[in-house]
């Protein structure tokens, strides 16, 4: 008699295999590795100066207006939901200090917001797949800064759709305007653009 794993078990085994591959490759390949429903995403280009400067400035501006017990974190680890088969690494994670304690990946449902700076080499990763994955992971706010166009958007209010959870509200902005992410408003003035 053969016992085949059910779909959930098969999905978990498939995800763990991809996770093992990502862990093995992380230090030996340039760029960023993440896991989506479609498989492993490899943004091959290491982020350039405008990307990293935007990430640093957004983080610093947020931390100036947030209470001390909340961080605009730009480091590791990833956010991961094994049952959903998704592992992402936002450029900036707005998270309470207490939710950073412990070991392993962050629970995505503890994030207050995920913030991405659009990659020049793979903009659909930020504008399409993360726009789908972040509400699926239960991240209540998703802000996108796009140095290609000098614009962005803040997405909020997760609601169910036939395709799965999606953000119901989108507020677009252009660089130079103030942008509100959750309870905090920051300037986008002087953020760098890609040449």
trRosetta pair geometry for C-beta under 8 A, 3 or more apart (Angstrom, degrees):
i j d omega theta_ij theta_ji phi_ij phi_ji
5 9 3.5 -122 -173 98 112 125
5 10 4.8 151 101 -57 115 74
5 13 6.6 85 88 -9 173 136
6 9 5.1 93 51 13 68 102
6 10 6.9 -129 101 -6 32 93
7 10 5.5 -56 -143 39 30 113
7 11 6.1 32 156 -21 65 106
8 11 5.7 -54 -148 35 29 112
8 12 6.4 29 153 -18 63 105
8 83 7.9 -14 -157 -147 101 85
9 12 5.7 -55 -148 36 32 110
9 13 6.3 32 154 -18 66 106
10 13 5.8 -54 -147 37 30 111
10 14 6.3 31 153 -19 64 108
11 14 5.6 -54 -146 37 30 113
11 15 6.2 31 155 -19 65 106
11 85 5.8 -93 173 -59 101 132
12 15 5.7 -53 -146 37 31 111
12 16 6.3 30 156 -18 65 106
12 82 6.7 46 -132 159 87 101
12 83 7.4 -23 -88 -109 98 48
12 85 7.8 -130 -92 -79 39 92
13 16 5.9 -54 -145 37 29 109
13 17 6.5 32 154 -21 63 104
14 17 5.8 -55 -152 33 29 112
14 18 6.7 26 152 -14 63 105
14 85 7.2 4 90 -128 100 131
15 18 5.8 -57 -152 39 34 108
15 19 6.1 36 150 -23 68 107
15 35 6.9 102 -147 158 81 149
15 82 6.0 139 123 -158 146 71
15 85 4.1 -131 -88 -123 124 83
16 19 5.3 -50 -143 36 34 116
16 20 6.4 40 154 -22 65 101
16 82 7.7 32 -69 -149 79 113
17 20 5.8 -50 -151 32 31 112
17 21 6.7 32 150 -19 62 104
18 21 5.5 -53 -152 35 36 114
18 22 6.4 37 151 -19 68 104
18 35 5.2 114 129 -119 131 128
18 39 6.7 -159 -116 -155 139 61
18 40 5.6 -170 -159 -59 109 97
18 85 7.9 68 44 -167 138 92
19 22 5.7 -52 -148 36 33 112
19 23 6.3 34 153 -20 65 105
19 35 6.7 -48 -77 -38 68 156
19 82 7.9 -19 -54 -113 150 94
19 87 6.6 108 -105 -21 93 150
20 23 5.7 -54 -147 36 31 112
20 24 6.3 28 155 -17 64 108
21 24 5.9 -59 -149 38 29 109
21 25 6.1 11 160 -7 66 115
21 40 6.6 -84 96 -68 127 150
22 25 6.1 -68 -140 46 26 101
22 26 6.1 50 160 -57 65 95
22 33 4.7 177 -139 128 95 132
22 34 7.8 65 -126 -101 142 11
22 35 6.4 -91 -45 -48 148 105
22 40 6.3 -175 -72 -124 98 119
22 87 7.1 -172 67 79 172 145
23 26 6.0 -29 -144 -8 25 119
24 28 7.9 -26 144 20 62 123
25 28 5.8 -94 -156 55 49 97
25 29 5.1 1 170 3 98 120
25 33 6.2 105 90 -58 114 162
26 29 7.4 -73 -130 40 11 87
26 33 6.0 -116 -97 35 72 129
29 33 7.1 77 74 -49 125 118
29 42 7.0 -42 134 -149 143 126
29 44 7.9 -75 165 -127 106 70
30 44 6.4 55 88 -176 96 59
30 45 7.4 -14 130 -140 116 15
30 46 5.1 -78 -176 -47 106 98
31 42 6.0 85 100 177 135 76
31 43 4.7 -163 -175 94 117 62
31 44 4.6 -121 -38 -148 156 15
31 45 5.8 74 -95 50 109 23
31 46 5.7 -118 -74 -69 51 51
32 42 7.5 168 83 -151 46 45
32 43 4.7 9 50 48 92 108
32 47 8.0 34 -27 -34 117 98
32 89 6.1 -135 -166 63 122 130
33 40 6.2 -17 -163 -170 96 106
33 41 7.2 151 -155 79 45 56
33 42 5.5 -10 -102 -102 75 75
34 40 7.4 149 79 -157 38 57
34 41 4.7 -14 64 58 90 105
34 43 7.9 30 7 -7 104 99
34 78 7.5 160 -117 -136 82 131
34 87 5.9 -158 -158 98 66 73
34 88 5.2 35 -152 -115 130 50
34 89 5.9 -138 -87 11 107 87
34 125 7.9 118 48 -164 136 124
35 39 7.3 -80 -145 164 70 26
35 40 5.8 -35 -100 -99 69 59
35 41 7.3 -174 -88 13 17 82
35 85 6.8 -107 140 161 117 67
35 86 6.1 -174 100 -142 84 32
35 87 4.2 50 36 36 104 93
35 88 7.9 -111 52 -57 58 52
36 39 6.8 -2 61 48 77 33
36 41 5.6 51 -5 -28 111 116
36 86 6.1 22 -124 -121 42 88
36 88 7.9 55 -79 -76 78 93
36 129 5.4 -34 -121 -178 156 131
36 133 6.0 -98 -127 -76 95 137
37 84 7.9 -68 -76 162 91 81
37 85 6.2 89 -103 91 57 115
37 86 6.8 -23 -47 -76 68 97
37 133 7.6 -167 -12 -93 94 98
38 41 7.7 69 73 -62 105 92
38 129 7.5 -83 14 -121 123 132
41 122 7.6 141 -180 164 109 155
41 125 5.9 127 -179 -121 144 120
41 129 7.1 171 -78 92 151 162
43 119 5.4 -91 -154 -136 136 173
43 121 6.2 127 -165 82 83 115
43 122 4.9 -124 -115 29 91 139
43 125 6.3 -82 -75 7 113 169
44 121 6.5 -113 54 148 80 154
45 48 7.4 -27 156 -33 116 90
45 119 6.8 149 65 -172 112 114
45 120 7.1 -50 82 65 159 91
45 121 4.1 146 9 -19 130 151
45 122 7.9 180 27 -6 103 94
47 51 3.9 -120 -167 95 104 137
47 52 5.2 127 121 -52 119 87
47 55 7.6 23 161 -11 159 138
47 117 7.7 72 -141 84 132 121
47 119 7.1 -100 -100 -112 83 91
48 51 5.4 97 55 13 62 104
48 52 7.0 -136 105 1 29 96
48 120 7.3 1 17 11 123 130
48 194 7.9 87 70 -118 135 92
49 52 5.9 -63 -139 45 29 104
49 53 5.7 29 164 -20 69 111
49 192 7.5 -55 123 119 84 170
50 53 5.8 -56 -138 40 27 110
50 54 6.2 31 160 -21 63 106
50 147 5.0 137 146 -175 123 162
50 192 4.1 -138 -135 116 87 126
50 193 6.6 -48 -150 100 143 15
50 194 5.4 -171 72 -84 160 57
50 195 7.8 -174 -37 -17 142 72
51 54 6.0 -58 -153 34 25 110
51 55 6.5 25 152 -18 62 108
51 91 7.9 -124 174 -123 92 141
51 117 5.1 145 -153 115 73 130
51 119 6.8 28 -113 -107 142 59
51 120 7.5 -112 -57 -12 119 92
51 147 6.7 -124 -80 12 58 146
52 55 5.5 -50 -147 36 34 115
52 56 6.3 32 155 -17 66 106
53 56 5.8 -54 -145 39 31 110
53 57 6.1 27 157 -17 66 109
53 192 5.1 51 86 7 130 135
54 57 5.9 -59 -143 40 28 107
54 58 6.1 26 161 -17 65 108
54 117 4.6 132 96 -124 126 140
54 145 5.6 -172 171 116 130 139
54 147 5.8 -127 -48 -60 151 119
54 191 5.4 58 -118 -165 90 104
54 192 5.9 -115 -57 47 89 89
55 58 6.2 -58 -146 37 24 107
55 59 6.3 23 157 -16 61 111
55 74 5.7 109 158 -132 111 129
55 91 4.7 -116 -115 171 115 116
55 92 6.1 178 -155 -49 80 98
55 117 5.2 -101 -63 -9 83 140
56 59 5.8 -59 -148 39 28 112
56 60 6.1 24 158 -17 66 110
56 74 7.0 -7 -90 -69 56 171
57 60 5.8 -55 -141 40 30 109
57 61 6.0 29 160 -19 66 108
57 190 7.7 -143 -160 102 155 95
57 191 6.2 -174 87 -108 146 80
58 61 5.9 -56 -143 38 27 109
58 62 6.3 27 158 -18 63 108
58 72 7.1 -143 124 169 74 142
58 92 5.8 -116 103 -31 116 160
58 115 6.0 -159 137 149 143 151
58 117 7.4 -173 4 -66 142 108
58 145 6.3 -141 -69 -24 145 155
58 186 7.1 123 -144 101 62 157
58 191 7.6 37 -58 -111 89 125
59 62 6.0 -60 -150 37 26 109
59 63 6.3 20 157 -16 64 110
59 72 4.1 178 -144 116 66 114
59 73 7.6 -177 -136 3 121 4
59 74 5.1 -53 -77 -45 157 117
59 92 5.1 -161 -78 -118 91 122
60 63 5.9 -58 -145 38 29 108
60 64 6.6 36 154 -27 63 102
60 72 7.7 -118 -31 72 20 134
61 64 5.9 -51 -155 25 32 114
61 65 7.2 4 157 1 62 107
61 186 4.0 94 139 -152 122 133
61 187 6.7 -129 -148 46 143 71
62 65 6.4 -79 -159 46 34 93
62 66 5.7 24 157 -22 76 120
62 72 3.9 102 81 -60 130 149
62 92 7.4 124 18 171 150 144
62 94 6.7 -105 167 -97 150 111
62 181 6.9 -41 -108 63 118 131
62 184 5.8 88 -143 119 77 150
62 186 5.9 -67 -72 -51 60 143
63 66 5.7 -57 -125 38 34 109
63 71 6.8 4 -102 -144 107 52
63 72 5.1 -119 -50 22 87 108
64 186 8.0 109 54 -111 104 105
65 184 4.7 136 104 -150 120 109
65 185 7.0 -112 163 55 169 51
65 186 6.5 -154 12 -76 139 84
66 70 4.5 -101 167 82 126 114
66 71 7.7 170 100 -88 147 14
66 72 6.9 151 6 -33 149 97
66 94 7.6 -163 -101 -146 155 107
66 184 5.6 -39 -72 -80 81 150
67 70 5.5 76 63 14 78 101
69 96 5.9 3 145 -151 90 85
69 97 5.3 -102 -162 14 61 111
69 98 7.3 5 -174 -14 106 93
70 94 6.6 16 174 -175 109 84
70 95 7.2 171 -153 89 71 25
70 96 5.5 -47 -100 -98 70 56
70 97 7.2 -115 -81 -21 23 77
70 112 6.8 0 -148 0 123 154
71 93 7.9 29 100 92 92 77
71 94 7.3 -175 91 -141 46 45
71 95 6.0 -19 61 64 88 73
71 96 7.8 116 16 -141 77 11
71 97 6.2 95 -18 -74 107 73
71 100 7.2 11 33 -39 135 144
72 92 5.2 -6 178 -171 89 116
72 93 7.6 156 -162 73 42 37
72 94 5.5 -16 -104 -93 67 75
72 115 7.6 1 -158 20 102 140
73 92 6.9 138 69 -160 42 57
73 93 4.7 -28 65 63 100 91
73 94 7.6 168 17 -87 78 22
73 95 5.8 -28 9 34 126 109
73 100 7.1 149 -73 -96 157 133
74 91 6.7 -11 -134 163 86 59
74 92 5.6 -28 -87 -100 78 68
74 93 7.8 174 -77 18 29 74
76 89 7.4 -29 -113 -136 71 119
77 104 6.8 -136 84 149 171 30
77 105 4.9 -131 127 -110 127 51
77 106 6.1 165 76 -16 93 79
78 87 5.1 36 143 -179 147 95
78 88 6.4 155 -169 79 99 31
78 89 4.6 -71 -113 -78 83 86
78 105 4.9 -33 76 -127 79 110
78 106 7.2 -145 106 27 35 83
79 87 7.3 169 86 -153 46 53
79 88 5.4 -15 62 65 95 84
79 89 7.2 163 16 -91 73 38
79 90 6.8 24 3 -3 123 98
79 93 7.0 155 -46 -112 118 136
79 105 6.2 125 -135 172 18 105
79 106 4.7 -45 -100 75 72 98
79 107 7.4 5 -150 124 85 11
79 108 4.1 89 171 -84 123 84
79 111 6.4 -28 -102 -37 147 132
79 114 7.4 -89 10 -94 154 124
79 137 6.7 80 134 176 123 151
79 139 7.6 55 147 -71 165 124
80 86 7.2 180 -146 98 50 57
80 87 4.3 -1 -108 -110 92 86
80 88 7.7 176 -79 24 51 56
80 104 7.8 -91 46 160 130 96
80 105 3.7 36 15 119 116 163
80 106 7.4 123 16 59 71 51
80 108 7.2 -180 37 -34 18 98
81 84 4.1 26 109 29 117 114
81 85 7.7 -27 97 21 78 25
81 86 5.3 14 53 57 94 92
81 87 7.8 -169 29 -75 51 53
81 107 7.8 72 -84 -151 79 60
81 108 5.6 -56 -43 15 107 123
81 137 5.3 -170 -12 -125 138 88
82 85 7.1 31 -173 -78 37 39
84 136 6.1 139 -155 144 144 109
84 137 6.6 -146 57 -90 165 70
86 133 5.4 167 -152 -154 146 116
86 136 6.9 108 -11 100 161 121
86 137 6.1 -114 90 -74 139 110
87 105 6.9 -95 -134 -120 101 158
88 108 7.5 59 44 -97 109 127
88 114 7.6 19 116 -145 135 150
88 130 6.7 112 -138 -117 143 97
88 133 6.1 140 -56 123 139 141
88 134 7.5 -68 50 -79 171 76
88 137 7.3 -99 18 -42 127 161
90 93 5.0 122 69 -70 122 80
90 111 7.6 100 13 -137 149 153
90 114 3.9 -139 -94 -157 151 95
90 115 6.1 95 172 48 118 45
90 116 6.0 -102 -146 -69 78 77
91 115 5.9 -78 70 101 93 76
91 116 5.2 118 8 -125 110 43
91 117 5.0 30 -24 11 178 88
92 113 8.0 2 109 105 95 96
92 114 7.6 142 82 -166 61 42
92 115 3.8 -11 62 60 107 116
92 116 7.9 -149 28 -62 77 28
93 106 6.9 116 -180 51 159 168
93 111 5.5 -89 -162 -122 94 114
93 113 7.7 169 -158 86 40 55
93 114 6.2 -13 -109 -110 67 65
93 115 7.6 -150 -68 24 27 80
94 111 6.5 92 67 -172 63 79
94 112 4.2 -73 112 68 103 104
94 113 4.0 29 35 46 125 90
94 114 7.7 -128 21 -62 81 26
94 115 7.1 74 -23 -17 97 108
94 141 7.6 -11 48 71 132 121
94 181 7.2 165 -34 136 156 122
94 182 6.8 -147 119 -6 161 146
95 99 5.2 -117 179 80 101 120
95 100 6.0 111 119 -59 126 93
95 106 6.7 -70 -115 -149 158 148
95 110 6.1 51 -142 125 104 94
95 111 5.4 -56 -83 -114 94 59
95 112 6.2 -175 -86 6 36 88
96 99 4.6 87 64 5 87 105
96 100 7.5 -152 96 -12 49 84
96 110 7.2 -100 36 174 94 98
96 112 7.2 101 -32 -36 77 114
97 100 5.7 -58 -159 26 38 114
97 101 7.7 52 148 -36 64 91
98 101 6.0 -33 -166 1 43 116
99 106 7.1 61 145 -148 97 104
99 107 7.4 -102 -169 49 105 97
99 110 3.9 170 -162 172 138 133
99 111 7.9 -169 126 -67 149 38
100 106 7.2 -33 -111 -100 58 111
106 110 6.2 -118 179 59 97 117
106 111 6.8 82 137 -56 133 94
107 110 4.7 82 76 -6 94 107
108 111 5.7 -35 -165 7 52 116
108 114 8.0 -14 -151 -56 96 127
108 134 7.8 -155 -174 -141 131 59
108 137 3.8 -38 120 163 158 118
108 138 5.9 126 108 58 99 86
108 139 5.4 -73 172 -57 100 94
109 137 7.2 -144 -56 154 66 72
109 138 4.2 -1 -98 99 87 136
109 139 7.6 -123 -95 -71 36 50
111 114 5.7 31 154 -55 152 82
111 139 5.0 -11 78 -124 124 96
111 140 7.8 -170 99 21 78 76
112 140 7.0 -44 -167 50 40 111
112 141 6.7 -3 144 33 60 117
112 182 5.8 15 157 -88 110 155
113 139 7.1 90 -141 174 27 100
113 140 7.1 -68 -83 73 61 78
113 141 3.7 -37 -108 82 94 112
113 142 7.0 177 -162 -79 77 27
113 143 6.2 25 174 -2 126 103
113 181 5.5 76 -148 171 173 109
113 182 5.6 -119 -42 -36 128 117
114 130 7.6 -134 120 179 137 118
114 134 5.4 -136 45 -127 141 130
114 139 4.9 6 -9 176 114 153
114 141 7.3 171 27 93 58 62
114 142 5.3 -9 66 -113 94 75
114 143 7.6 -176 93 29 47 66
115 142 7.7 164 -87 -161 38 46
115 143 4.5 -12 -113 67 84 101
115 144 7.7 -178 -157 -77 57 29
115 145 7.1 27 179 -5 99 103
115 181 7.0 -5 -83 -138 117 156
116 126 4.5 -176 131 -134 144 113
116 130 6.0 82 -38 108 158 165
116 142 7.5 3 5 -173 103 90
116 143 7.5 175 28 91 61 55
116 144 5.3 -12 67 -114 95 71
116 145 7.2 -168 97 30 48 70
117 126 7.9 -96 92 -108 20 157
117 145 4.9 -26 -109 73 69 103
117 146 7.8 162 -163 -86 52 29
117 147 6.7 28 -176 -16 99 106
118 123 5.0 24 -175 -126 114 85
118 126 4.7 -141 -109 58 71 154
118 127 6.8 24 -114 -40 119 96
118 144 6.4 52 -53 -177 96 99
118 145 6.9 -142 -2 92 82 48
118 146 4.2 22 11 -115 140 73
118 147 6.6 -159 59 24 91 70
118 148 6.2 -69 98 2 131 106
119 122 4.8 10 88 51 128 75
119 123 6.3 -153 69 -74 65 48
119 125 6.4 11 33 51 123 123
119 126 6.6 153 12 -20 80 119
120 123 7.3 -2 -136 -55 18 93
120 147 7.6 -53 -65 77 92 106
120 148 6.4 141 -109 -74 74 105
120 194 5.4 127 -88 -117 123 155
122 125 4.5 36 133 -6 109 119
122 126 7.8 119 110 -6 77 84
123 126 6.1 -62 -164 42 50 101
123 127 5.6 17 153 3 84 119
123 146 7.4 50 -139 -133 116 109
123 148 6.7 -35 -90 -3 138 151
124 127 5.9 -69 -125 57 35 94
124 128 4.4 -11 -171 19 79 124
124 129 6.7 66 140 -7 79 92
125 128 7.3 -23 -70 50 9 84
125 129 5.5 -35 -141 43 45 115
125 130 6.3 51 152 -20 61 104
126 130 5.3 -21 -134 32 37 132
126 131 7.7 66 151 -33 43 88
126 144 5.7 129 159 -132 112 115
126 146 7.8 169 102 -89 141 89
127 130 7.7 51 2 47 14 93
127 131 6.2 -3 172 -21 31 128
127 144 6.7 91 -89 -154 67 161
127 146 7.8 34 -69 -88 112 128
128 131 6.0 -66 -146 33 11 111
128 132 6.8 1 156 -10 55 108
129 132 5.6 -58 -153 38 35 109
129 133 5.9 25 155 -16 71 112
130 133 5.4 -55 -129 44 38 106
130 134 5.6 40 171 -27 73 106
130 142 7.0 168 139 -158 98 137
131 134 6.8 -36 -124 27 19 107
131 135 7.9 10 168 -2 47 102
131 142 6.8 163 -113 115 58 155
131 144 7.9 -25 -74 -49 99 138
131 155 6.7 106 -137 -12 89 169
131 167 7.1 -86 -167 16 82 119
132 135 7.4 -77 -171 39 26 95
132 136 6.5 20 149 -16 65 120
132 163 8.0 -74 -136 137 108 117
132 164 7.4 65 -169 77 89 127
132 166 7.4 -35 -121 -105 57 84
133 136 5.4 -67 -151 42 36 116
133 137 6.0 30 156 -18 73 109
134 137 5.7 -57 -145 39 32 109
134 139 4.3 -64 -173 54 89 124
134 142 4.6 103 104 -80 161 134
134 155 7.9 113 84 83 133 126
134 167 7.9 9 87 -45 106 114
135 138 7.4 52 -173 -75 37 21
135 139 7.0 -93 -79 54 31 73
135 142 7.5 -82 -47 -16 76 132
135 155 7.9 -83 -54 132 109 124
135 158 4.5 159 -148 -119 103 106
135 164 7.7 140 98 128 105 92
135 165 4.2 -147 138 124 104 101
135 166 5.5 134 65 -122 162 17
135 167 5.4 -152 -64 -46 131 70
136 164 5.6 5 -95 155 102 131
136 165 5.4 161 -85 54 47 104
138 158 7.2 -77 -130 -14 44 175
138 165 7.8 28 -78 99 53 168
139 142 6.2 82 109 -66 117 91
140 156 6.5 24 157 -142 74 81
140 158 6.5 -102 -122 -12 56 110
141 154 6.7 -15 -167 -172 99 94
141 155 7.1 150 -158 80 49 56
141 156 5.2 -8 -106 -95 75 93
141 181 6.1 124 154 -168 143 78
141 182 5.5 -108 -21 -60 167 85
142 154 7.4 159 84 -157 46 48
142 155 4.5 -11 62 58 96 105
142 156 7.7 -175 25 -67 65 51
142 167 6.5 -111 33 -61 114 147
143 152 6.7 39 177 156 79 128
143 153 7.3 -167 -145 96 51 45
143 154 4.7 -12 -103 -106 84 79
143 155 7.6 -170 -76 21 38 67
143 179 7.2 111 -147 148 129 134
143 181 4.9 -41 -52 -108 146 120
144 152 4.9 -172 96 -156 65 90
144 153 5.2 12 47 49 105 79
144 154 7.8 -165 21 -75 66 37
144 155 7.7 36 -7 -7 102 104
145 152 4.5 -34 -103 -85 41 145
145 188 7.5 -176 -125 -131 111 116
145 191 6.7 -104 -171 177 130 156
146 149 4.9 12 113 38 120 96
146 150 7.4 -56 91 6 78 14
146 151 5.6 -11 57 69 111 64
146 152 5.4 167 6 -83 81 71
147 150 7.1 32 -146 -73 36 51
147 191 7.2 -127 -97 140 88 102
147 192 6.0 6 -132 104 126 72
147 193 5.1 164 -172 -138 79 39
147 194 4.7 107 123 -26 105 82
148 193 7.6 111 -105 -164 7 83
148 194 5.4 -6 -91 29 54 128
150 174 6.2 34 126 -166 88 80
150 175 4.1 -84 -174 14 86 123
150 176 8.0 29 169 -10 113 94
150 191 7.7 150 -135 82 72 103
150 193 5.3 -28 -70 -96 96 117
151 172 6.6 1 177 -175 112 98
151 173 6.6 170 -159 92 68 49
151 174 4.8 -35 -103 -107 85 62
151 175 6.7 -101 -71 -16 38 76
152 172 7.3 166 93 -153 37 59
152 173 5.5 -12 64 60 81 91
152 175 7.8 80 -2 -59 98 72
152 179 7.0 -3 78 -107 121 157
152 188 7.5 -165 24 -119 124 150
153 170 5.3 -9 -173 -169 126 95
153 171 6.5 150 -158 76 68 42
153 172 4.9 -33 -97 -99 87 60
153 173 7.0 165 -89 16 35 74
154 170 7.4 155 77 -153 44 48
154 171 4.9 -12 56 58 94 98
154 173 7.3 37 -9 -7 95 115
154 179 6.4 152 -38 -177 125 106
154 180 6.9 -104 22 80 173 60
154 181 5.8 -150 -121 -98 131 70
155 167 3.7 41 170 152 110 170
155 169 6.8 152 -154 86 50 59
155 170 5.2 -12 -100 -100 80 75
155 171 8.0 -172 -74 22 36 66
156 167 6.1 79 37 -153 12 109
156 168 7.6 -47 97 55 54 74
156 169 4.9 -23 64 66 81 111
156 171 7.9 5 12 2 106 103
157 167 6.4 91 64 -162 63 66
157 168 4.1 -66 106 50 111 105
157 169 4.5 70 26 4 123 107
158 165 5.1 11 -174 -178 108 115
158 166 7.2 158 -145 81 64 22
158 167 6.2 -47 -90 -94 56 52
158 168 7.2 156 -122 -8 6 90
159 165 7.0 157 78 -147 22 71
159 166 6.6 -32 63 65 71 70
159 167 7.9 77 18 -156 78 15
159 168 4.5 49 6 -53 123 120
160 164 7.7 -86 -147 180 64 24
160 165 6.0 -48 -99 -93 50 64
161 164 6.5 -5 63 59 84 31
161 165 7.1 127 19 -121 81 14
161 166 4.8 6 1 10 132 118
163 166 6.9 46 75 -46 103 121
167 170 6.6 97 116 -66 119 82
171 180 7.7 -5 93 55 155 90
173 177 4.9 -138 -164 75 102 128
173 179 4.7 -113 1 -92 174 106
173 188 6.5 139 134 -6 128 154
174 177 5.7 86 61 -1 65 115
174 188 7.7 179 115 90 35 144
175 188 4.7 -127 -134 135 56 115
175 189 7.3 125 170 -98 76 28
175 191 5.3 -124 -133 51 120 108
175 193 7.5 -124 10 -69 167 99
176 188 6.2 -36 7 86 22 93
176 189 5.4 58 -125 -97 44 71
177 188 5.9 14 62 37 56 117
178 185 5.2 27 169 176 117 108
178 186 6.8 171 -153 88 75 26
178 187 5.6 -48 -100 -97 72 53
178 188 7.1 173 -108 2 20 82
179 185 7.0 172 86 -148 32 66
179 186 6.2 -20 60 62 80 75
179 188 5.5 58 -9 -40 113 114
180 184 7.0 163 -151 87 64 35
180 185 4.5 -31 -94 -92 79 84
181 184 5.8 -21 66 69 78 88
181 185 7.9 151 19 -93 61 35
181 186 7.2 -11 14 14 106 105
187 190 7.7 39 126 26 114 94
188 191 5.3 -45 -176 -6 73 128
